[in-house]
Amino acid sequence: MIDPSVREVLSDVYDPCCRDKGISVVDMGLLHRAEIDDGAARVELMLTSGWCPFAAAVLGDIETAVRTLPGVETATVELVWHEAWSPERLSESARAKLRFLPDPATVADPAAYAASISSPRPRRSSR
């Protein structure tokens, strides 16, 4: 369960790796659980990788944002390790922003496009 007020406030907290693309921790699918009980907020967060160098920063950003909610006196943010993050958790908006290749529906001839990006590129002369 994710408390709607927590989801809303965290929609303005950006994943450090995707800040330039405007992708929030919500759109990245990093929220596992968030609840508020008697003034105490508890947020469980997943990471895209256990080696994320920005984990401490994003945890602090989330705690700071959740503490701004009315009635929240304390906020705890914990990492979840019992479930792995996967790209299926991305919102449609995040998927579109992270797409490296064009949307398949916009490619007139998929076979020609695939051939054009998979064919070897000519080498430059080193002279």
N, C-alpha and C positions, 0 to 999 in steps of 0.2 A: 504494500500500500504506500502511495506517495501522497502526502497532504497537499491539496491544491494550492495553498498559499505558499508553501515551500517551493513547489514546482514553478509558480509564477515568479517569485523573487530570484530563483536560480536561472531563469530564462535570460537574465542579464549578466550572468557569470560565465565568462568564456573559457573554454578549454585553451590552455596556453599555446598548444601546438596549432590551434585553429583560430586564434583570435583575429588574425588578419582576414579570415574568411567570414567572420561573424558567426561562428558556430559555438553555441553555448554548451555547457555541461549537460543540459537537458536534451538538446538536439543530438549530442554525441551518444546519448543513451547511457550515461555514466551513473545516473541515479538508480540505486537498487531499492531503497526504502527511505521514507522520510515521514516522521511523525512528531507531533507536538502533544505533550501531555503535561498539564498543570504547569505551564511556563517553561518546560524543559523540551528543547528540540533535539531530536536524534536523527542524524542523516547517515545512511550507509551508501558508500560510493564504490563504484568499480573503476578500475583503470584499464585503459586499452592495452597496457603492457606493464608487467611487474617491474620493468626497468625505467619507468617514466621519470625523467629527471625533474619534472615540474610538480610532482605529487605534493610536496610540502606547500608550494605556493597555491595550488588549486584548493587544497584542504583549508588553508587560511582564508582564501577568498570566499569559499562557501560558508564557513563559520561566520565571517563578518556579515555576509548578506543575510543569513538566517537570523542573526541577532537583531536585525533592523525590523523584523516583523513585530507587530503589536502583540503584547502579552508574552513574548519570548524573553525569558530572563537568562537562560543558559542554552548553549548550543554545543553539541558534540558531533564531530564528524569522524566516522570510522571507515576504514577500507574493508571491503568484502573480498575474501580470497577463496571462498568455497564455490564460487561460480565465476566462470571466465566470461569476459566481455567478448562480443563478436559483432561483426559489421551489421548483422540483422537488427541490432539495437539502434542503429542510426535512424533519425527521422528522415522523411522524404526530402525535406529542405537540406539537411546535411548531406544526403546522398547526392543531390544535384550539385551542391557546392564543391564536393570532393571528387566529382566525376572527372577523370583524366581524359577519357575518350568521349566523343560526342554521343549523345543519346542515340541508340540504335534506330529509333523511329525517324531520325532526321537524316540518316544516310541513305541516299537513293540506291546505291549499289553496294550492299554489304560485302560481297565477295571482292569487288575491286578495292574497296577501302581496306579490307584486311590484308590484301596482297600488297597494297601501297605502303602499309606501315610495317610489314614483316619482311619486305625485300631488303637485301643488303644495300647499304649506302656506299656510294663510290668513295674510295680512300683519297685523301688529299696527299699530294706529293709533299715530301719533306724537304725538297730542294729549295 
